[in-house]
Amino acid sequence: MAGPKTDLELARQEITLLRAARDKLTEALRRQLGQQFDQVAVGDRVTRVNELTAQDQRLSADLVAAQQATAELEAQLTEA
């Protein structure tokens, strides 16, 4: 039969093991959540890059159209 000192020592050892297990699980969860966040963030960045690329193409087309209209107006002015 174990005495109170032995029981106390066994309890302390178990607490130490439980704390180590808790810390290990907490770190694993932190890594997993970080990876999930990174994946979501990457998806958002890809979407944003695609949106900006489409906007750039529209603006480039608008610029070309404006330059052509300017050239046509200048040609009309020189003819007049």
N, C-alpha and C positions, 0 to 999 in steps of 0.2 A: 504494500500500500504506500503510495507516494505521499509525501508530506506537503504542507502548504508552500514551502520554498520551491520544491520540485514543480508543483502545479503552476506557480508563478513564473518560473523559468520557461516551462513549456508554453505558457500563454504568451510570454514575450517573444519567443521564437516564432510562434504562429502569427502573431501580429506583424513581425518583421517580414515574414513570407507573404502575408496578405498585402502589406503595403507595397512590396516589390511587384506583386502581380497587378495591383491597382495601377502603379506607375507605368508598367509595361502596356497594359490595356489602354491607358489614357494616351500614351505616346502613339500607339497604333491607330487609335481613333483620330488623333490630331493629324497624323500623316494622311489617313484616308480622306478626311474632310478637306484637307489642303489639296489633295489630288483632284477631288470632285470640284472644288472651287476653281482650280486651274483649268479644268476641262470646260467648265461653263464659261470662264473668262475667255478662253481661246475661241470658243464658238461665237461669243459676242464680238470679239475683235474681227473675226473672219467676216461676220455679217456686216460690221461697220465698214470694213475695207471694201467689200462688194458694193455697199451703198455709195461710198465716196467715189469709187471707180465709175459707177453709172452716172453719178452727178458730174464728174469731170468730163465724161464723154458728151453729156448733154450740153454742158457749158462750152466745150470745144466746138460743137456743131453750131451753137448759137453765135459764137465768135466768128466762125467762117461765114455764116449767113450775114452777120452785121458788116463784115469787111466787104463782102460782095455788094451789099446794098450801098455802102459808102462809095465804092468804086463806081457803081452805076449812077449815083447821084452826082458825083464829081464829073463823070462823063457828060451827063445832061447839062451841067453848068457850063462846061467848056464849049458845048455845042450851041448854047444860047447866045 
